[in-house]
């Protein structure tokens, strides 16, 4: 089956909504219904990456990421937020190609550093990113929840 990839931009609201639904389903996560304005605003930002993978005309996976401007060098880095591929399309190289498409797109914009955080307990994700050419770094992320 031929898989094609497309970076979603302004005007791709319905595709983005479908992509976000697929991603939530893959992760078995509850999701809010995003307003049209919110999706439009997100897609209008050059710093936001949403790349959808299509088999025929159906979205089978995607990647979301954010460009982060740096403050020491005059450059940016891209942070991968999520990669998800429908269960029936996993182990076919779709996820790896999504990462590759993001890296190519970033490089075309002069960005050569792409990174992702992975929970140490998520062995599947750790294996996936290693197989995709990533090099693990010893980093601890701290999360701050809503404060009073």
DOVEX-275197 format. One line per 10 residues: number of its first residue (from 1); for each residue x, y, z of N, C-alpha, C. Coordinates in nm, 4 decimals, m for minus. Example, Ala and Ser with C-alpha at 12.3 -4.5 7.8 and 13.67 -1.06 7.14 Angstrom:
BEGIN
1> 1.3190 m0.5690 0.7800 1.2300 m0.4500 0.7800 1.3200 m0.3300 0.7800 ~ 1.2850 m0.2250 0.7080 1.3670 m0.1060 0.7140 1.2900 0.0030 0.7870
***
This chain:
BEGIN
1> 0.0841 m0.1186 0.0000 0.0000 0.0000 0.0000 0.0882 0.1244 0.0000 ~ 0.0567 0.2176 m0.0854 0.1310 0.3423 m0.0973 0.0901 0.4381 0.0142 ~ 0.1877 0.4928 0.0850 0.1624 0.5911 0.1906 0.2150 0.7254 0.1419 ~ 0.1330 0.8282 0.1569 0.1780 0.9635 0.1234 0.1724 1.0488 0.2494 ~ 0.2529 1.1530 0.2515 0.2663 1.2388 0.3686 0.2360 1.3823 0.3302 ~ 0.1754 1.4539 0.4244 0.1386 1.5925 0.3971 0.1486 1.6735 0.5255 ~ 0.2238 1.7843 0.5175 0.2249 1.8771 0.6303 0.0977 1.9605 0.6235 ~ 0.0224 1.9599 0.7319 m0.1032 2.0320 0.7364 m0.0770 2.1787 0.7687 ~ m0.1470 2.2648 0.6996 m0.1310 2.4098 0.7139 m0.2689 2.4742 0.7202 ~ m0.2716 2.6063 0.7196 m0.3990 2.6788 0.7180 m0.4868 2.6246 0.6060
11> m0.6140 2.6076 0.6374 m0.7073 2.5543 0.5390 m0.7271 2.4042 0.5490 ~ m0.6457 2.3377 0.6307 m0.6545 2.1921 0.6452 m0.7241 2.1515 0.7758 ~ m0.8188 2.2328 0.8203 m0.8835 2.2107 0.9496 m0.9430 2.0706 0.9632 ~ m1.0191 2.0270 0.8643 m1.0856 1.8964 0.8755 m0.9839 1.7827 0.8803 ~ m0.8783 1.7931 0.8006 m0.7734 1.6915 0.8045 m0.7049 1.6908 0.9408 ~ m0.6775 1.8093 0.9939 m0.6124 1.8185 1.1248 m0.7021 1.7584 1.2328 ~ m0.8299 1.7911 1.2296 m0.9228 1.7359 1.3283 m0.9207 1.5819 1.3222 ~ m0.9238 1.5279 1.2004 m0.9188 1.3819 1.1842 m0.7863 1.3245 1.2337 ~ m0.6771 1.3943 1.2051 m0.5464 1.3486 1.2525 m0.5440 1.3437 1.4045 ~ m0.5916 1.4488 1.4700 m0.5892 1.4532 1.6159 m0.6777 1.3446 1.6761
21> m0.7872 1.3109 1.6093 m0.8737 1.2015 1.6558 m0.8000 1.0688 1.6446 ~ m0.7364 1.0448 1.5313 m0.6602 0.9206 1.5122 m0.5517 0.9089 1.6191 ~ m0.4803 1.0171 1.6450 m0.3721 1.0130 1.7431 m0.4261 0.9814 1.8827 ~ m0.5372 1.0425 1.9210 m0.5964 1.0145 2.0523 m0.6414 0.8694 2.0613 ~ m0.6975 0.8171 1.9530 m0.7416 0.6767 1.9524 m0.6231 0.5817 1.9657 ~ m0.5137 0.6102 1.8963 m0.3950 0.5246 1.9049 m0.3437 0.5192 2.0482 ~ m0.3430 0.6344 2.1148 m0.2931 0.6412 2.2522 m0.3999 0.6072 2.3557 ~ m0.5211 0.5774 2.3064 m0.6320 0.5438 2.3956 m0.6522 0.6533 2.5003 ~ m0.6502 0.7773 2.4519 m0.6640 0.8939 2.5392 m0.7970 0.9636 2.5121 ~ m0.8534 1.0187 2.6170 m0.9703 1.1026 2.5986 m0.9254 1.2308 2.5317
31> m1.0169 1.2924 2.4622 m0.9822 1.4161 2.3933 m1.0980 1.5129 2.4027 ~ m1.0635 1.6384 2.3996 m1.1647 1.7429 2.3926 m1.1967 1.7690 2.2462 ~ m1.3154 1.8175 2.2206 m1.3482 1.8623 2.0861 m1.2868 2.0003 2.0695 ~ m1.1933 2.0104 1.9796 m1.1236 2.1378 1.9573 m1.2098 2.2278 1.8695 ~ m1.2152 2.3547 1.9048 m1.2935 2.4501 1.8262 m1.2261 2.4749 1.6920 ~ m1.3061 2.5176 1.5962 m1.2512 2.5521 1.4651 m1.1463 2.6619 1.4776 ~ m1.1747 2.7617 1.5612 m1.0800 2.8725 1.5784 m0.9468 2.8238 1.6336 ~ m0.9527 2.7326 1.7301 m0.8291 2.6815 1.7903 m0.7458 2.6066 1.6854 ~ m0.8106 2.5187 1.6095 m0.7379 2.4427 1.5068 m0.6823 2.5372 1.4008 ~ m0.7631 2.6343 1.3579 m0.7156 2.7299 1.2572 m0.5944 2.8071 1.3074
41> m0.5997 2.8497 1.4330 m0.4880 2.9246 1.4921 m0.3625 2.8374 1.4973 ~ m0.3795 2.7132 1.5380 m0.2667 2.6201 1.5467 m0.2027 2.6002 1.4094 ~ m0.2846 2.5737 1.3097 m0.2330 2.5468 1.1752 m0.1729 2.6700 1.1084 ~ m0.2079 2.7886 1.1551 m0.1536 2.9101 1.0944 m0.0124 2.9420 1.1449 ~ 0.0310 2.8705 1.2477 0.1630 2.8965 1.3069 0.2706 2.8156 1.2336 ~ 0.3699 2.8841 1.1794 0.4812 2.8144 1.1135 0.5588 2.7281 1.2120 ~ 0.5525 2.7616 1.3406 0.6266 2.6883 1.4432 0.5620 2.5549 1.4772 ~ 0.4399 2.5325 1.4312 0.3687 2.4079 1.4605 0.3770 2.3152 1.3404 ~ 0.4108 2.1909 1.3682 0.4211 2.0878 1.2654 0.3141 1.9825 1.2901 ~ 0.2341 1.9551 1.1898 0.1404 1.8428 1.1916 0.1537 1.7775 1.0552
51> 0.2101 1.6585 1.0546 0.2289 1.5854 0.9299 0.1420 1.4609 0.9380 ~ 0.0549 1.4449 0.8395 m0.0357 1.3305 0.8353 0.0151 1.2287 0.7344 ~ m0.0042 1.1017 0.7694 0.0266 0.9916 0.6783 m0.1063 0.9367 0.6267 ~ m0.1148 0.9232 0.4950 m0.2381 0.8767 0.4310 m0.2143 0.7450 0.3592 ~ m0.3073 0.6511 0.3759 m0.3160 0.5312 0.2922 m0.4452 0.5491 0.2146 ~ m0.4340 0.5573 0.0836 m0.5467 0.5996 0.0007 m0.5862 0.7384 0.0501 ~ m0.7084 0.7596 0.0904 m0.7474 0.8915 0.1398 m0.7722 0.8923 0.2890 ~ m0.7311 0.7873 0.3591 m0.7533 0.7789 0.5025 m0.6260 0.8100 0.5795 ~ m0.6407 0.8886 0.6867 m0.5266 0.9177 0.7728 m0.4976 0.7934 0.8566 ~ m0.3724 0.7470 0.8482 m0.3333 0.6274 0.9233 m0.2319 0.6594 1.0329
61> m0.1901 0.7844 1.0384 m0.0947 0.8233 1.1419 m0.0524 0.9665 1.1233 ~ 0.0296 1.0105 1.2180 0.0780 1.1466 1.2079 0.1804 1.1792 1.3140 ~ 0.2381 1.2957 1.2979 0.3367 1.3465 1.3917 0.3039 1.4935 1.4175 ~ 0.3170 1.5348 1.5434 0.3055 1.6763 1.5775 0.4348 1.7180 1.6451 ~ 0.4751 1.8421 1.6200 0.6010 1.8924 1.6745 0.5940 2.0440 1.6811 ~ 0.6881 2.1015 1.7539 0.6924 2.2458 1.7737 0.8350 2.2964 1.7536 ~ 0.8486 2.4053 1.6791 0.9782 2.4694 1.6606 1.0031 2.5616 1.7790 ~ 1.1206 2.5478 1.8384 1.1592 2.6272 1.9546 1.2800 2.7130 1.9194 ~ 1.2652 2.8457 1.9240 1.3809 2.9319 1.8967 1.4790 2.9252 2.0137 ~ 1.6057 2.9187 1.9832 1.7102 2.9121 2.0852 1.7555 3.0529 2.1218
71> 1.8274 3.0645 2.2316 1.8707 3.1968 2.2771 2.0220 3.2142 2.2783 ~ 2.0986 3.1077 2.2636 2.2440 3.1240 2.2553 2.2870 3.1326 2.1099 ~ 2.2602 3.0300 2.0302 2.2849 3.0500 1.8866 2.1576 3.1040 1.8219 ~ 2.1726 3.1658 1.7070 2.0569 3.2150 1.6322 2.0033 3.1025 1.5461 ~ 1.9384 3.0084 1.6113 1.8838 2.8924 1.5431 1.7620 2.8432 1.6193 ~ 1.7010 2.7405 1.5687 1.5865 2.6781 1.6344 1.6077 2.5283 1.6394 ~ 1.5300 2.4635 1.7244 1.5259 2.3181 1.7329 1.3798 2.2764 1.7222 ~ 1.3567 2.1535 1.6843 1.2204 2.1028 1.6746 1.2007 1.9946 1.7794 ~ 1.0947 2.0103 1.8568 1.0574 1.9153 1.9608 0.9401 1.8314 1.9114 ~ 0.9614 1.7006 1.9003 0.8540 1.6097 1.8614 0.7633 1.5905 1.9827
81> 0.6363 1.6204 1.9639 0.5407 1.6042 2.0729 0.4755 1.4656 2.0692 ~ 0.4264 1.4247 1.9552 0.3603 1.2941 1.9420 0.3862 1.2342 1.8051 ~ 0.4009 1.1031 1.8030 0.3978 1.0244 1.6799 0.2996 0.9115 1.7062 ~ 0.2046 0.8952 1.6175 0.1063 0.7882 1.6347 0.0738 0.7276 1.4991 ~ 0.0630 0.5959 1.4973 0.0253 0.5233 1.3765 m0.0840 0.4242 1.4158 ~ m0.1901 0.4219 1.3364 m0.2989 0.3275 1.3652 m0.2410 0.1872 1.3832 ~ m0.3016 0.1125 1.4735 m0.2497 m0.0204 1.5071 m0.2391 m0.1112 1.3847 ~ m0.3329 m0.1022 1.2912 m0.3288 m0.1888 1.1728 m0.2213 m0.1473 1.0729 ~ m0.1571 m0.0323 1.0955 m0.0517 0.0153 1.0054 0.0861 0.0175 1.0713 ~ 0.0924 m0.0255 1.1969 0.2207 m0.0259 1.2672 0.3113 m0.1363 1.2135
91> 0.4406 m0.1171 1.2359 0.5444 m0.2107 1.1922 0.5569 m0.2189 1.0397 ~ 0.5184 m0.1093 0.9743 0.5292 m0.1018 0.8284 0.6167 0.0148 0.7847 ~ 0.6825 0.0815 0.8809 0.7712 0.1921 0.8486 0.7038 0.3283 0.8443 ~ 0.5754 0.3357 0.8743 0.5046 0.4638 0.8666 0.5584 0.5613 0.9705 ~ 0.5747 0.5172 1.0933 0.6259 0.6045 1.1985 0.7652 0.6549 1.1674 ~ 0.8503 0.5656 1.1212 0.9870 0.6043 1.0870 0.9871 0.7069 0.9740 ~ 0.8988 0.6880 0.8771 0.8914 0.7837 0.7657 0.8348 0.9173 0.8109 ~ 0.7437 0.9165 0.9098 0.6937 1.0429 0.9651 0.8075 1.1228 1.0284 ~ 0.8917 1.0547 1.1058 1.0065 1.1216 1.1667 1.0994 1.1742 1.0576 ~ 1.1218 1.0947 0.9556 1.2076 1.1362 0.8446 1.1492 1.2579 0.7718
101> 1.0192 1.2579 0.7470 0.9542 1.3721 0.6810 0.9696 1.4990 0.7641 ~ 0.9530 1.4864 0.8957 0.9708 1.6017 0.9840 1.1143 1.6518 0.9767 ~ 1.2094 1.5610 0.9849 1.3505 1.6006 0.9807 1.3855 1.6682 0.8486 ~ 1.3329 1.6156 0.7378 1.3582 1.6776 0.6076 1.2969 1.8171 0.6003 ~ 1.1736 1.8300 0.6491 1.1078 1.9606 0.6491 1.1814 2.0608 0.7353 ~ 1.2254 2.0155 0.8520 1.3007 2.1038 0.9407 1.4318 2.1465 0.8748 ~ 1.5025 2.0514 0.8151 1.6298 2.0819 0.7498 1.6101 2.1828 0.6362 ~ 1.4991 2.1703 0.5644 1.4704 2.2650 0.4565 1.4498 2.4062 0.5119 ~ 1.4182 2.4151 0.6408 1.4017 2.5447 0.7077 1.5254 2.5815 0.7890 ~ 1.6368 2.5121 0.7657 1.7619 2.5433 0.8339 1.7711 2.4904 0.9759
111> 1.6826 2.3980 1.0118 1.6808 2.3417 1.1473 1.7330 2.1983 1.1397 ~ 1.8420 2.1735 1.2109 1.9054 2.0419 1.2007 1.9041 1.9636 1.3307 ~ 1.8444 2.0202 1.4341 1.8366 1.9497 1.5625 1.6897 1.9224 1.5941 ~ 1.6549 1.7935 1.6000 1.5200 1.7498 1.6335 1.5326 1.6595 1.7545 ~ 1.4446 1.6792 1.8535 1.4531 1.5960 1.9731 1.3141 1.5581 2.0218 ~ 1.3106 1.4574 2.1096 1.1853 1.4054 2.1628 1.2103 1.3564 2.3045 ~ 1.1106 1.3664 2.3900 1.1227 1.3066 2.5232 1.0429 1.1772 2.5247 ~ 1.0946 1.0780 2.5959 1.0302 0.9468 2.6046 1.0367 0.9006 2.7492 ~ 0.9254 0.8528 2.8002 0.9264 0.7934 2.9341 1.0163 0.6708 2.9333 ~ 1.1027 0.6592 3.0327 1.1944 0.5455 3.0389 1.1221 0.4120 3.0425
121> 1.0004 0.4101 3.0931 0.9238 0.2852 3.1010 0.8623 0.2464 2.9668 ~ 0.8602 0.3368 2.8702 0.7986 0.3095 2.7406 0.9011 0.2451 2.6472 ~ 0.9233 0.1171 2.6659 1.0257 0.0453 2.5905 0.9982 0.0458 2.4400 ~ 0.8702 0.0381 2.4025 0.8344 0.0415 2.2607 0.8814 0.1726 2.1975 ~ 0.8542 0.2854 2.2640 0.8951 0.4162 2.2108 1.0472 0.4286 2.2078 ~ 1.1138 0.3816 2.3126 1.2600 0.3869 2.3153 1.3183 0.3096 2.1973 ~ 1.2680 0.1897 2.1743 1.3149 0.1085 2.0610 1.2851 0.1771 1.9280 ~ 1.1654 0.2359 1.9172 1.1264 0.3031 1.7928 1.2216 0.4178 1.7592 ~ 1.2489 0.5042 1.8568 1.3347 0.6198 1.8280 1.4794 0.5780 1.8027 ~ 1.5265 0.4736 1.8689 1.6607 0.4219 1.8371 1.6637 0.3713 1.6929
131> 1.5617 0.2944 1.6551 1.5554 0.2394 1.5192 1.5397 0.3492 1.4144 ~ 1.4868 0.4643 1.4562 1.4681 0.5767 1.3643 1.5928 0.6638 1.3536 ~ 1.7006 0.6233 1.4210 1.8270 0.6961 1.4114 1.8540 0.7910 1.5254 ~ 1.7672 0.7913 1.6259 1.7869 0.8799 1.7401 1.8929 0.8283 1.8343 ~ 1.9577 0.9191 1.9032 2.0581 0.8856 2.0037 2.0027 0.9269 2.1398 ~ 1.9923 0.8317 2.2337 1.9370 0.8689 2.3648 2.0303 0.9609 2.4424 ~ 1.9703 1.0503 2.5198 2.0423 1.1410 2.6078 1.9884 1.1222 2.7487 ~ 2.0772 1.1287 2.8462 2.0340 1.1166 2.9856 1.9791 1.2515 3.0314 ~ 1.8471 1.2639 3.0309 1.7804 1.3882 3.0668 1.6607 1.3534 3.1535 ~ 1.6356 1.4352 3.2518 1.5154 1.4198 3.3323 1.4251 1.5389 3.3064
141> 1.3013 1.5137 3.2714 1.2033 1.6189 3.2522 1.1221 1.6341 3.3797 ~ 1.0914 1.7557 3.4147 1.0035 1.7842 3.5271 0.8738 1.8400 3.4710 ~ 0.7643 1.7998 3.5296 0.6331 1.8453 3.4864 0.5702 1.9275 3.5974 ~ 0.5163 2.0403 3.5613 0.4467 2.1260 3.6571 0.2999 2.1285 3.6178 ~ 0.2150 2.0862 3.7071 0.0710 2.0862 3.6823 0.0135 2.2188 3.7270 ~ m0.1114 2.2368 3.7039 m0.1826 2.3583 3.7428 m0.1606 2.3862 3.8917 ~ m0.1257 2.5091 3.9208 m0.1045 2.5467 4.0591 m0.2175 2.6365 4.1058 ~ m0.2327 2.6425 4.2362 m0.3396 2.7264 4.2930 m0.2980 2.8698 4.3054
***
